[in-house]
């Protein structure tokens, strides 16, 4: 396995990538309002889609629990 020092000597382009990663590590975070407002109907639609994608399978299992008990 090659070390970072070995790579920096053999591949000078990697030094730029490594340097950019360490520089961006300590950037500040500015808390501002969002640039693009998302309409309420779109938020609701996404929330419903996420809810259904998470809970559809468990609800289907709960509705058909008798079928699962009969197979044992």
C-alpha positions in Angstrom: 0.0 0.0 0.0 1.3 3.4 -0.9 1.6 6.2 1.6 0.5 9.8 1.0 4.1 10.9 1.0 5.0 8.4 -1.7 2.1 9.4 -3.8 2.9 13.1 -3.4 6.4 12.5 -4.7 5.4 10.2 -7.6 2.1 11.9 -8.6 2.2 15.7 -8.2 -1.4 16.1 -9.2 -2.5 14.2 -6.1 -0.9 16.9 -3.9 -3.4 19.5 -5.2 -6.3 17.2 -4.4 -5.0 16.5 -0.9 -4.3 20.2 -0.4 -7.9 21.1 -1.4 -9.4 18.6 1.0 -7.5 19.9 4.0 -8.2 23.6 3.1 -12.0 22.9 2.9 -12.0 21.1 6.2 -12.2 24.3 8.2 -14.6 26.4 6.2 -17.2 28.4 8.1 -20.9 27.7 7.8 -23.1 30.7 7.2 -26.7 30.2 8.3 -29.0 32.1 5.9 -32.5 31.5 4.7 -32.8 29.1 1.7 -32.2 30.6 -1.7 -35.1 28.8 -3.3 -38.4 28.5 -1.5 -40.1 25.1 -1.8 -43.9 25.4 -2.0 -46.0 23.7 0.8 -47.8 21.3 -1.6 -44.4 20.0 -2.8 -43.2 19.5 0.8 -46.5 17.6 1.6 -46.2 15.5 -1.5 -42.6 14.5 -0.6 -43.5 13.8 3.0 -46.4 11.5 1.9 -44.1 9.7 -0.6 -41.5 9.1 2.1 -44.1 8.0 4.6 -45.6 5.6 2.2 -42.3 4.2 1.1 -41.3 3.5 4.7 -44.6 2.2 6.1 -46.2 0.3 3.2 -44.5 -3.0 3.7 -45.0 -3.1 7.5 -48.7 -2.2 7.1 -49.1 -4.9 4.5 -47.6 -7.4 6.8 -49.8 -6.3 9.7 -52.9 -6.6 7.5 -52.0 -10.1 6.4 -50.7 -11.5 9.7 -53.2 -14.3 9.7 -51.7 -15.6 6.4 -48.2 -15.6 8.0 -49.4 -17.5 11.1 -51.1 -20.2 9.0 -47.9 -21.0 7.1 -46.0 -22.1 10.2 
